[in-house]
Amino acid sequence: MKSISASAWPYAALVLAALVLAVFQLTAIARNNLYSLPPKPLGDGPEYENLAYHVWQGKGFRVNNQDPGWRTVYEASADEYSLQLNADPRDMLSTGRPPLLPAMIAGCYSIFGRGPLGFAAVRTVSALLLAVGGAMAVGLTAIYLAGLRTAQGKPAMSKTAIAAGALTTLLLMASNRTLREYATDFLTEPVAFFLMQWWILLAAALAYKASQRSTFTTAIGLGGVLGLMVMARSIFVVWLPGLWLLLLLGLPGSLRKRTQVASLTLLMALTVCLPWWARNIIVLEQWMPLGTQGPITLLGGYSDEALAAAGEWQFAPEMQLREELKQDPQWLAAENDIQREIIVSQTARRRLRDWIQTHWQDLGAMFWGRLLTHWNPYSGRSLIWKLLALAGVVGVLSRVRPGIPSSGGDDPRFENMLWMISVLLIGLPILSSLVAMGLYTTGGRFLVPLYGVISTLSGIGAGCGIQAGWQWIQRPRA
């Protein structure tokens, strides 16, 4: 019997899916009327673009909303961008946003300039990241289903079931309007989605190579991608302990070796982040490696306004705090905008602590509300998607055992890989939910990096369902 290592078609499915999704995503983004325009006026896009502009100009990761060169493209549509153009003046080295997306945008500007071609290039890169990340989800579905074996060592899935599962994942990735919407703006979601899928495939490869000398090399690569995830979205720093635990559960071998490999992965991620964190400490002259944004943002998730919105993040608490501080003597005496931002962050931290202490009895309801929001909506195509994913969860939980080669299988490394994939497919949605419950939600935005995971689960659910249906049809009748 051939092992799936001898079967190239699951990997061919990944390549084919990448080509199909690239054509689909690029066509969709090119037809969008925002394709060659600046970022959308509402949201974080203009601030990321401001950072990118100053990186491109060689001024570092700086926010300066009064820079004439930056304002030019927005003044052409002054009414639409009045929120940015009329905002309180700010000019400071920024620590509130992670650097990867601004660096990517600045790279596009360095090639195409900051104009229609540059704006189109940023969105093109985002669309390609979505295509490749989606293709990884398709490939993961095919590899997983093709690797399943019966107790006798025979393939558990027919080629039809495997193809149907991969096609289901492909269709879900191609029809996901939310992902396409993020590609129309200058936001971190496409980057985070791509890096998450890359990380999952590397983790599967790490489990496959667990008995080889290349294990530690793969772990270093896995840690590097994890560090890039944090540099793309700072919230991933909260994921680090959970991801370390998932690696510990998913890797084969002794507890000591698993601990070493998982810890090496985490150490490499921290090494990637260290220069940026050291830079933040130097800029702020405070022990604030993660910058100023964390407490300020969390205030929007732990406030009376958030409580009234079932834990959903609200902008009003930050706005109110900034208005109040404009009358504060310490604020007025601050030397520059960096010092003022530190005051905002420190005051937000105190208010956050005080609010939690006086509203601890409300936290349970907030956590539950955030969980519901995190996974919404629950109707239409989204409901079908989630039901298929739930079927995939059942399929995963019922078929794979850790570290035990399938009877008759010729390569136990694939069993190790399937176990790692299973741990991640189940564990990552749980981890994402716990983080959202503990911090805040902004619609279902925090779930976007896991859209590939959910689509893979849906493909597995579809493949297992078709296989079960075919076996039922073929079952001898009394």
C-alpha positions in Angstrom: 0.0 0.0 0.0 1.3 3.4 -0.8 1.5 5.9 2.0 0.3 9.5 1.4 4.0 10.5 1.0 3.8 8.7 -2.3 0.7 10.4 -3.3 1.4 13.9 -4.7 -2.2 14.9 -5.4 -2.9 16.4 -1.9 0.0 18.8 -2.5 -1.1 19.3 -6.1 -4.5 20.3 -4.6 -2.7 23.0 -2.6 -1.0 24.4 -5.8 -4.2 24.2 -7.8 -6.1 25.9 -5.1 -3.5 28.7 -4.9 -3.9 29.3 -8.6 -7.7 29.3 -8.5 -7.9 31.5 -5.5 -5.3 33.9 -6.8 -7.2 34.5 -10.0 -10.4 34.8 -8.0 -9.1 37.2 -5.3 -7.1 39.3 -7.7 -10.1 39.7 -10.1 -12.4 40.6 -7.2 -10.0 43.2 -5.7 -9.2 44.7 -9.1 -12.9 45.3 -9.8 -13.4 47.0 -6.5 -13.8 50.7 -6.7 -11.4 51.2 -3.8 -8.6 49.3 -5.5 -6.4 52.3 -6.3 -7.6 54.7 -3.5 -6.2 55.4 -0.1 -7.5 53.3 2.9 -11.1 53.6 4.0 -11.8 56.6 6.2 -13.3 54.6 9.0 -11.1 52.1 11.0 -7.4 51.7 11.6 -6.3 51.8 7.9 -5.4 55.5 7.8 -3.2 55.2 10.9 -1.4 52.2 9.5 -0.9 54.1 6.3 0.4 57.1 8.2 3.1 54.9 9.8 3.9 53.4 6.4 4.3 56.8 4.9 6.9 57.9 7.4 8.7 54.5 7.2 8.8 55.1 3.4 10.1 58.6 4.0 12.9 57.3 6.2 11.4 58.9 9.4 10.9 55.6 11.2 7.7 54.3 12.8 6.2 57.7 13.4 2.6 59.0 13.5 2.3 62.6 12.3 -1.1 63.6 11.1 0.0 67.2 10.3 2.7 66.2 7.8 1.7 68.0 4.5 3.0 65.2 2.4 0.8 62.6 4.2 -2.2 64.8 4.2 -2.1 65.5 0.4 -3.9 62.4 -0.7 -6.6 62.8 1.9 -7.2 66.4 1.3 -8.3 65.5 -2.2 -11.4 64.0 -0.5 -11.5 66.3 2.5 -15.1 65.6 3.4 -14.7 61.9 3.4 -11.5 62.0 5.5 -12.5 64.9 7.8 -12.1 62.6 10.8 -8.4 62.2 10.0 -7.7 65.7 8.8 -9.4 67.4 11.7 -8.1 65.1 14.5 -6.0 66.5 17.3 -2.4 67.1 16.1 0.0 64.2 16.9 3.6 63.9 16.0 5.5 61.1 17.8 7.4 57.8 17.3 4.6 55.2 17.6 4.6 52.2 19.8 0.9 51.5 19.6 0.8 49.6 16.3 2.9 46.5 15.4 5.4 47.1 12.6 4.9 44.3 10.0 2.0 45.8 8.1 3.4 49.3 7.9 6.7 47.8 6.7 4.8 45.9 4.0 2.9 49.0 2.8 6.2 51.0 2.8 7.7 48.3 0.7 5.0 48.6 -1.9 5.5 52.4 -1.9 9.2 52.0 -2.5 8.5 50.1 -5.7 5.3 51.8 -7.0 5.2 55.1 -5.2 2.5 56.5 -2.9 -0.3 56.9 -5.3 -2.9 54.9 -7.2 -0.3 52.2 -8.2 1.0 52.0 -4.6 -2.4 51.7 -3.1 -3.4 49.1 -5.7 -0.2 47.2 -4.9 -1.0 47.0 -1.2 -4.4 45.6 -1.9 -2.9 43.2 -4.5 -0.5 41.8 -1.9 -3.4 41.4 0.6 -5.4 39.5 -2.0 -2.4 37.2 -2.7 -1.9 36.5 1.0 -5.6 35.5 1.2 -5.2 33.3 -1.8 -2.1 31.5 -0.6 -3.5 31.2 3.0 -6.7 29.8 1.6 -4.8 27.3 -0.5 -3.0 26.1 2.6 -6.3 25.4 4.2 -7.4 23.4 1.1 -4.1 21.5 1.1 -4.5 20.8 4.8 -7.9 19.3 4.2 -6.7 17.1 1.5 -3.6 15.9 3.4 -5.6 15.2 6.5 -8.4 13.2 4.8 -5.9 11.3 2.6 -3.9 10.3 5.6 -6.7 8.7 7.6 -6.5 4.9 7.8 -8.8 2.2 9.0 -7.8 -0.3 11.7 -6.6 -2.5 8.9 -4.3 0.2 7.5 -6.4 0.9 4.4 -7.4 4.4 3.4 -10.4 5.5 5.4 -11.6 7.9 2.8 -12.4 7.4 -0.8 -10.9 9.7 -3.4 -14.4 11.1 -4.0 -14.7 12.0 -0.3 -11.2 13.5 -0.2 -11.9 15.6 -3.3 -15.3 16.7 -2.0 -13.7 17.8 1.3 -10.9 19.8 -0.5 -13.5 21.3 -2.9 -15.7 22.3 0.1 -12.8 24.1 1.7 -11.9 25.8 -1.6 -15.5 27.0 -2.2 -15.6 28.4 1.4 -12.4 30.2 0.9 -13.4 31.6 -2.5 -16.9 32.7 -1.3 -15.8 34.3 2.0 -16.9 37.9 1.6 -15.6 39.0 4.9 -12.0 38.1 3.9 -12.4 39.9 0.6 -13.6 43.0 2.4 -10.5 43.1 4.6 -8.4 43.0 1.4 -10.0 46.3 0.3 -8.5 48.1 3.3 -5.0 48.6 4.9 -5.6 46.2 7.8 -3.7 43.3 9.4 -6.3 40.6 8.9 -4.9 39.2 5.5 -1.4 39.1 6.9 -2.5 37.4 10.1 -4.6 34.9 8.2 -1.7 33.9 6.0 0.8 33.7 8.8 -1.6 31.5 10.9 -2.0 29.0 8.0 1.7 29.0 7.4 2.3 28.3 11.1 -0.2 25.4 11.2 1.5 23.7 8.2 5.0 24.2 9.8 3.7 22.7 13.1 2.4 19.7 11.1 5.8 19.4 9.5 7.5 19.7 12.9 5.4 16.7 14.1 6.3 14.7 11.0 10.0 15.4 11.5 10.0 14.7 15.2 12.4 11.8 14.9 14.8 13.6 12.6 17.7 15.9 13.2 15.9 18.7 11.4 13.4 19.0 14.2 15.1 21.9 15.8 15.6 23.7 12.5 11.9 23.4 11.8 11.1 24.6 15.4 13.2 27.7 14.8 11.3 28.3 11.6 8.0 27.8 13.4 9.1 30.2 16.1 10.1 32.8 13.4 6.7 32.7 11.9 5.1 33.0 15.3 7.2 36.0 16.0 6.0 37.5 12.7 2.4 36.9 13.8 3.0 39.0 16.9 4.7 41.7 14.8 1.5 41.7 12.6 -1.0 41.7 15.4 0.1 42.4 18.9 -2.8 40.4 20.4 -1.0 37.2 19.4 1.4 37.8 22.3 -1.5 36.7 24.5 -1.7 33.5 22.5 1.9 32.5 23.2 1.3 30.4 26.3 -1.7 28.6 24.7 0.3 27.9 21.5 3.2 26.5 23.6 0.7 24.2 25.3 -0.8 23.0 22.0 2.7 22.2 20.7 3.4 20.3 23.9 0.2 18.3 23.4 0.6 17.8 19.7 4.2 16.8 19.4 5.3 13.1 19.7 8.1 11.8 21.9 8.9 12.1 25.6 7.7 15.0 27.7 11.2 16.3 28.0 11.8 16.5 24.2 8.3 18.0 23.6 9.0 20.6 26.2 12.4 21.4 24.6 11.0 21.8 21.1 7.9 23.8 22.2 10.1 26.0 24.3 12.6 26.5 21.5 9.7 27.6 19.3 8.6 30.1 21.9 12.1 31.4 22.4 12.6 32.0 18.7 9.3 33.9 18.6 10.4 36.1 21.5 13.8 36.6 19.7 12.0 37.9 16.6 10.0 40.3 18.8 12.9 41.4 21.0 14.3 44.2 18.8 10.8 45.9 18.4 10.2 45.6 22.2 13.6 47.0 23.0 12.9 49.9 20.7 9.6 50.6 22.4 11.4 50.7 25.8 14.0 53.1 24.5 11.4 55.3 22.8 9.1 55.5 25.8 11.9 55.5 28.5 9.5 53.2 30.4 9.4 49.4 30.9 6.6 49.1 28.3 7.9 46.6 25.7 4.4 46.2 24.2 3.9 49.9 23.8 1.2 52.1 25.0 -1.8 50.7 23.2 -2.7 47.7 25.4 -4.3 49.4 28.4 -5.9 52.1 26.2 -7.6 49.5 24.0 -8.6 47.3 26.9 -10.4 50.2 28.5 -12.9 50.0 25.6 -13.6 46.4 26.5 -13.9 46.9 30.3 -16.1 49.9 30.8 -19.8 50.7 31.4 -20.2 51.2 27.7 -18.8 47.7 27.0 -20.9 46.2 29.7 -24.0 47.6 28.1 -22.9 46.1 24.7 -22.3 42.6 26.1 -18.5 43.0 26.2 -18.2 44.5 22.7 -15.3 47.0 22.4 -16.3 50.6 22.5 -14.4 53.7 21.4 -16.2 56.1 23.7 -14.2 55.4 26.9 -10.9 56.2 25.2 -12.3 59.4 23.7 -13.7 60.5 27.1 -10.4 59.8 28.8 -8.4 61.9 26.3 -10.8 64.8 26.6 -10.6 64.7 30.4 -6.8 64.6 30.3 -6.6 67.8 28.3 -7.4 69.6 31.5 -4.9 67.6 33.6 -1.8 69.6 34.8 0.5 66.6 34.2 -0.8 66.4 30.7 -0.4 70.1 30.1 3.2 70.0 31.4 4.2 67.0 29.3 7.1 67.7 27.0 5.8 66.0 23.9 3.2 63.7 22.4 5.1 60.6 23.5 4.9 61.7 27.2 1.2 62.5 26.7 0.5 59.0 25.3 2.3 57.5 28.3 0.0 59.4 30.6 -3.0 58.2 28.7 -1.8 54.6 28.9 -1.0 54.8 32.6 -4.3 56.5 33.4 -6.2 53.9 31.3 -4.4 51.1 33.3 -5.6 52.5 36.6 -9.2 53.0 35.4 -9.1 49.5 34.0 -8.0 48.0 37.3 -10.6 50.0 39.2 -13.4 49.1 36.9 -12.7 45.4 37.1 -12.5 45.5 40.9 -15.9 47.2 41.1 -17.6 45.1 38.4 -16.2 41.6 39.0 -19.7 40.2 39.4 -20.5 41.3 35.8 -17.5 39.6 34.2 -19.3 36.3 33.7 -22.0 37.8 31.6 -19.5 39.8 29.6 -17.4 36.7 28.9 -20.5 34.9 27.6 -21.6 37.8 25.5 -18.2 38.0 23.9 -18.2 34.3 23.1 -21.5 34.7 21.3 -20.2 37.7 19.4 -16.9 36.1 18.6 -18.7 33.3 16.6 -21.6 35.3 15.1 -23.5 35.4 12.9 -25.6 32.3 13.3 -27.8 32.4 10.1 -27.5 31.9 6.4 -24.3 30.8 4.8 -22.4 31.4 8.0 -24.6 28.9 9.8 -24.0 26.3 7.2 -20.3 26.9 7.4 -20.3 26.5 11.2 -22.4 23.4 11.1 -20.0 21.8 8.6 -17.1 22.8 10.9 -18.9 21.2 13.8 -19.3 18.0 11.8 -15.5 18.3 11.1 -14.8 18.6 14.8 -16.8 15.4 15.4 -14.9 13.7 12.6 -11.5 14.8 14.0 -12.4 13.7 17.5 -13.6 10.3 16.4 -10.7 9.2 14.2 -7.2 10.1 15.5 -5.3 8.9 18.5 -1.9 10.4 19.6 1.3 8.7 18.7 -0.2 5.3 17.7 0.5 4.2 14.1 -2.4 2.9 12.2 -2.5 -0.9 12.0 -0.8 -1.8 8.8 0.4 1.7 8.1 3.9 2.0 6.7 5.0 5.3 8.1 4.1 6.3 11.7 5.3 9.8 11.0 2.0 10.5 9.3 0.1 9.5 12.4 2.2 12.0 14.3 1.4 14.7 11.8 -2.3 13.9 11.8 -2.4 14.1 15.6 -0.7 17.5 15.5 -3.2 18.7 12.9 -6.1 17.4 15.0 -4.8 19.2 18.2 -4.5 22.4 16.3 -7.9 22.2 14.5 -9.6 21.6 17.9 -7.3 23.7 20.1 -6.9 26.9 18.1 -10.6 27.8 18.0 -10.8 27.1 21.8 -7.8 29.3 22.4 -9.2 32.1 20.1 -12.5 32.0 22.1 -10.7 32.2 25.4 -8.7 35.2 24.3 -11.7 37.0 23.0 -13.7 36.3 26.2 -10.8 37.6 28.3 -10.1 40.7 26.3 -12.9 42.1 24.2 -14.6 41.5 20.8 -15.1 43.8 17.8 -17.8 41.9 15.9 -16.2 38.6 14.7 -12.9 40.3 13.7 -10.7 38.3 16.1 -11.9 35.1 14.4 -10.7 36.1 11.0 -7.2 34.6 11.3 -8.9 31.2 11.9 -11.1 31.3 8.9 -8.8 28.8 7.2 -9.0 26.5 10.3 -12.8 26.6 10.2 -12.9 26.0 6.5 -10.6 23.0 6.9 -12.9 21.6 9.6 -15.8 22.2 7.2 -14.0 20.3 4.5 -13.3 17.5 6.8 -16.9 17.5 7.9 -18.1 17.3 4.3 -15.6 14.5 3.4 -16.5 12.4 6.5 -20.2 12.9 5.8 -19.9 11.8 2.2 -17.8 8.8 3.2 -20.3 7.8 5.9 -23.2 8.2 3.5 -21.5 6.1 0.8 -20.7 3.4 3.4 -24.3 3.4 4.5 -25.6 3.0 0.9 -23.2 0.1 0.4 -24.1 -1.6 3.7 -25.7 -5.0 3.1 -29.4 -5.1 3.8 -31.0 -7.9 5.8 
